[in-house]
């Protein structure tokens, strides 16, 4: 965090909520409290990966069309 301040940078707190409908608010609040207890401060409100799902999906489509990414549709074995 000292380095970020030294270059006048910003720090975000982003949660990787891959299934936001099943996320419990108490876990997010607990993580935020723990991070603050450690002395870490972030700018603005926290961010969530689910807020960008559509944008990330569009990026994936572009990469697939460029031939530099693929979708693995194979099934895992039980």
N, C-alpha and C positions, 0 to 999 in steps of 0.2 A: 504494500500500500504506500510505503514511503516513496518508492520509485514512481508510482503513478502521480503522486502529488508533485514530485520534482519536475515532471514534464507537463504539468498542468493538465493531466489526463483525467478521464472519468472512469469510474468503476461501476459496473452494473451487477446486480444480483439477479441471476436467471435460474429459474427452476425448470428442469427437464420433465415436465408433466406429460408423459406420453399417453396417459389416459385420464384427462382432467375430470371426467364425470365420476371417477372413483377416488379422486384425491380427497383427503381429509384436511380441512382447514387447520386443524390442530397441529398437524405435522409441519405445515408451512410456517405457522406462527412459532412453533418450537425451534425450528431451524433458524429463523430470523433472530429470535432471542439469543440463541447460542452464538450466532455470528457477531451480534452486537456485544455480547459478553466478552468475546475474544478481542474486542476493540476495533472491529472492522466496520466501516461506514460506507454505504453506497449512495449514489446520487439518484434522486427521484424515487419512484415506486419500483417495486420488484417487477421483473419481467418473467413471462412464461412461454415456453416453447410452443404451447398450443395456440398462442396468439399469432404465430407465424406459420401454422401448418399449411395454409393455402399457398403462401409464398415459397415455402420449402418444397412443396409438391411441384410447383411450376419450375423451380430450379432443377428438380430431378428430371422432369420431362425434357427440359432443354439439354441436359447432360446425356440422357438416353438417346435423343435424336442426333446429338453430335457423335455418338458412338463411344463415349468415354465412361459410360455407366450402363448398368443393366439391372433388371429385376430378376431375382432368383425366386421362381415360383414352384420349386420342388418342395415336396412334402417331407417333413422330418419323420423318421421311423420311430414308432412307439417303443 
